[in-house]
């Protein structure tokens, strides 16, 4: 399959000109999100998330297994990512790109290592039987910022999923079907949401005066390699970048937190310099957006439960 062509010089220049005027290619402000659209399937734990033309599908499965010897009172959660050429020609079967590795590791940090899910609640019989959850994330279309879309789909799928009720009769473990007893929700401590900023570092406007005249001319120097100097370069941060913005970015900053403002993960890629005040500003923006997304999640879950003929808790 042919590789996609790199962005052209006019596209780069157009992006720089738009950033100077605090404009974006799709008309959003610099810190505006594409509105997430959440769709639920017929099965519990099946969620499709769309942000613009970026689409990700997440599904949760559960099976009963024997716990590991070092953690006899805890269940497990495994995250499996599936990239295919259907999402983009950048991805090839049998070949793992750097972006795939970055997204997969970040998903593990946000959804598993942040302790969003209480693993001890997955224990059925200590040392003998626990629930093992498998979260499968399938990337359907890459139009930029697949990481945030995948994290949102994953955490909503975990909140939407219900595990069967279990009864212990002596040494026998009885798993009840959803038709006989209402399935139980997972014990989720908090809802981490990821926000990615695309970072750009361009040289500041330089003013030169012509001899014998009072006129001034301003010239913008396009930087293809970010500089480590705060004094000579100006940094721009775009929330939820589209594919072209993501491709031309000099770096990214991913912030995972919940609606209560508790920071879970902060990961920076690239060499764009950021001072303390700028990082705090971006974190505060992410906190406000997390509150909005959390309300959206609650509303969509309630709407979905209202359409089901299944008793849920």
C-alpha positions in Angstrom: 0.0 0.0 0.0 1.5 3.4 -0.9 2.5 5.7 1.9 0.6 9.0 2.3 2.5 12.1 1.0 4.0 14.5 3.5 2.4 18.0 4.0 3.5 20.5 1.4 5.3 23.8 2.1 2.1 25.9 1.3 0.2 23.8 3.9 2.9 24.5 6.5 2.9 28.2 5.6 -0.9 28.4 5.8 -0.8 26.8 9.2 1.7 29.3 10.5 -0.3 32.2 9.2 -3.4 30.9 10.9 -1.7 30.4 14.2 -0.4 34.0 14.1 -4.1 35.1 14.0 -5.2 32.5 16.6 -7.2 30.6 14.0 -7.4 26.9 13.1 -8.0 25.1 9.9 -11.4 23.8 10.9 -12.6 27.1 12.5 -12.3 26.1 16.1 -10.5 28.2 18.7 -7.1 27.1 19.9 -8.5 25.3 23.0 -11.8 24.0 21.6 -12.6 20.3 21.4 -14.4 18.5 18.6 -17.6 17.4 20.2 -17.4 13.7 21.1 -20.2 11.5 19.9 -20.8 8.3 21.9 -22.8 5.4 20.4 -23.6 2.2 22.3 -24.0 -1.3 20.8 -26.5 -4.0 21.7 -24.0 -5.6 24.1 -23.0 -4.1 27.4 -19.5 -2.6 27.2 -19.7 -1.9 23.5 -19.0 1.8 22.7 -18.0 3.7 19.6 -16.6 7.2 20.0 -16.3 9.7 17.2 -14.4 13.0 17.4 -14.9 14.7 14.0 -13.9 12.0 11.5 -11.7 10.1 14.1 -13.6 6.9 15.1 -12.6 4.3 17.7 -14.5 1.2 18.9 -14.0 -0.2 22.4 -15.5 -3.4 23.8 -15.2 -5.2 27.2 -15.3 -8.9 27.8 -15.0 -10.8 31.1 -14.1 -14.3 32.0 -13.4 -16.1 35.3 -9.8 -17.2 35.8 -7.4 -18.2 38.6 -5.5 -15.2 40.1 -1.8 -14.8 40.0 0.1 -16.1 43.1 1.5 -12.7 44.0 -2.0 -11.0 43.9 -4.6 -13.6 45.0 -7.2 -11.0 45.9 -7.1 -9.0 42.7 -8.7 -9.4 39.3 -6.9 -8.3 36.1 -7.6 -6.0 33.2 -5.8 -6.4 29.9 -5.9 -3.7 27.1 -5.5 -4.9 23.5 -5.1 -2.3 20.7 -5.9 -3.2 17.1 -4.5 -0.9 14.3 -5.3 -1.7 10.7 -4.9 -0.1 7.3 -8.6 0.7 7.5 -7.9 3.5 9.9 -5.0 4.9 7.8 -2.5 3.8 5.2 0.2 4.7 7.8 -0.6 1.4 9.6 0.5 -1.9 8.1 -0.2 -5.4 9.2 2.8 -6.9 10.9 4.6 -3.6 11.3 4.3 -1.5 14.5 4.9 2.2 14.2 6.1 4.5 16.9 2.7 6.1 17.1 1.1 2.8 17.8 3.5 2.1 20.6 2.9 5.5 22.1 -0.9 5.2 22.0 -0.8 1.7 23.5 1.4 2.6 26.4 -0.6 5.8 27.1 -3.8 3.7 27.1 -2.3 1.4 29.7 -1.2 4.3 31.9 -4.6 6.1 31.7 -7.0 3.2 32.0 -5.1 0.5 34.0 -2.2 2.1 36.0 -4.2 5.1 37.1 -6.2 2.7 39.4 -9.5 3.9 37.9 -10.9 0.4 38.4 -10.9 -1.4 41.8 -9.2 -4.7 41.0 -10.1 -6.2 44.4 -13.8 -5.9 43.5 -13.1 -8.4 40.7 -12.3 -11.2 43.3 -14.8 -14.0 43.5 -13.0 -16.5 45.7 -9.7 -15.4 47.2 -6.8 -17.3 45.6 -9.1 -19.4 43.4 -11.4 -17.4 41.1 -11.3 -13.7 39.9 -12.7 -11.9 37.0 -10.3 -11.1 34.1 -11.4 -8.2 31.9 -10.2 -7.7 28.3 -10.6 -4.2 26.8 -10.3 -4.3 23.1 -9.7 -0.9 21.3 -10.2 -0.9 17.5 -9.1 2.1 15.5 -11.5 2.7 12.7 -10.5 6.0 11.2 -7.6 8.3 11.9 -8.4 12.0 11.4 -6.1 13.2 14.2 -5.8 12.7 17.9 -6.7 9.0 18.1 -5.3 8.9 21.7 -7.9 11.0 23.3 -10.7 9.3 21.3 -9.4 5.9 22.4 -9.1 6.8 26.1 -12.7 8.2 26.1 -14.1 5.1 24.4 -12.2 2.8 26.8 -13.3 4.4 30.0 -16.9 4.8 28.8 -16.9 1.1 27.8 -15.8 0.1 31.3 -18.5 2.2 32.9 -21.1 0.8 30.5 -20.1 -2.8 31.1 -21.9 -5.0 33.6 -20.5 -8.3 35.0 -22.8 -11.2 35.8 -23.8 -11.7 39.4 -22.0 -14.6 41.1 -23.2 -16.9 43.9 -21.0 -19.2 46.0 -22.6 -22.4 47.1 -20.1 -24.4 49.1 -17.2 -25.0 46.7 -19.4 -24.3 43.6 -19.4 -21.0 41.8 -22.7 -20.2 40.2 -22.7 -17.5 37.5 -26.2 -16.1 36.9 -27.3 -14.9 33.5 -28.6 -11.3 33.0 -32.1 -12.7 32.4 -32.2 -14.3 35.9 -30.4 -11.6 37.9 -29.4 -8.0 37.2 -25.7 -7.7 36.2 -23.5 -5.6 38.4 -21.4 -2.5 37.4 -17.7 -2.4 37.8 -16.3 -0.6 40.9 -14.7 2.5 39.2 -13.0 5.0 41.5 -12.8 7.9 39.0 -13.1 8.6 35.3 -9.8 9.7 33.8 -10.1 11.6 30.5 -7.1 12.4 28.3 -6.5 15.7 26.5 -3.7 16.2 23.9 -2.2 19.5 22.9 -0.2 19.9 19.7 2.8 22.1 20.3 4.4 24.4 17.8 7.6 26.5 18.2 8.1 29.3 15.7 10.5 32.2 15.6 9.1 35.4 16.9 8.3 38.3 14.5 11.5 40.3 13.8 11.1 44.0 12.9 13.6 45.6 10.5 13.7 49.2 9.5 14.8 50.4 6.0 17.4 53.2 5.9 16.1 56.6 5.2 12.5 55.7 5.7 10.2 55.4 8.7 8.5 52.2 7.4 9.0 48.9 9.0 8.6 45.4 7.6 7.8 42.3 9.6 9.0 38.9 8.6 8.1 35.5 9.9 10.7 32.7 9.9 9.2 29.2 9.7 10.9 26.8 12.1 10.9 23.2 11.2 13.0 22.2 14.2 12.0 23.5 17.6 14.4 25.6 19.5 15.2 25.4 23.2 15.3 29.1 23.6 12.3 30.9 25.2 13.5 34.3 24.1 13.7 33.7 20.3 10.8 31.4 19.8 7.0 31.6 20.5 5.1 28.5 21.4 1.5 27.7 20.4 -0.7 24.9 21.9 -3.7 23.5 20.0 -6.2 21.2 21.9 -7.4 18.1 20.1 -5.4 18.5 16.8 -6.8 17.3 13.5 -4.5 15.1 11.3 -2.7 17.9 9.5 -2.1 19.8 12.7 -0.9 16.7 14.4 1.5 15.9 11.5 3.0 19.4 11.4 3.3 19.7 15.2 6.8 19.9 16.8 5.6 18.1 19.9 2.6 17.0 22.0 1.5 17.3 25.6 -1.0 14.7 26.8 -2.8 15.4 30.1 -5.0 12.7 31.7 -7.1 13.8 34.7 -10.6 13.5 36.1 -13.5 16.0 36.6 -12.2 16.5 40.2 -9.0 18.0 38.9 -6.8 15.0 40.0 -3.9 14.6 37.7 -3.3 11.0 36.6 -0.8 11.2 33.7 1.2 13.9 32.1 3.3 13.0 29.1 5.3 15.3 26.8 6.8 14.3 23.4 9.1 16.4 21.4 11.6 19.1 22.2 9.3 22.2 22.4 10.2 24.2 25.5 7.4 24.8 28.0 7.8 26.8 31.2 5.9 26.2 34.4 3.2 28.8 33.9 2.3 27.5 30.4 2.0 23.9 31.7 -0.3 25.1 34.5 -2.4 27.0 32.0 -2.9 24.0 29.8 -3.7 21.8 32.9 -6.4 24.3 33.9 -7.9 24.2 30.4 -7.9 20.4 30.6 -9.7 20.5 34.0 -12.5 22.7 32.5 -12.9 20.4 29.5 -12.9 17.3 31.8 -15.9 18.6 33.7 -17.8 19.1 30.4 -16.9 15.6 29.1 -17.8 14.0 32.4 -21.3 15.5 32.2 -21.6 14.3 28.6 -20.7 10.7 29.7 -23.2 10.8 32.5 -26.0 12.0 30.2 -25.3 9.5 27.4 -25.1 6.6 29.9 -28.5 7.5 31.4 -30.0 7.9 27.9 -28.8 4.4 26.9 -30.1 2.7 30.1 -33.5 4.3 29.4 -33.7 2.5 26.0 -32.9 -1.0 27.4 -35.3 -3.6 28.7 -32.7 -5.0 31.0 -32.6 -4.3 34.8 -29.4 -2.7 35.7 -27.9 -1.4 39.0 
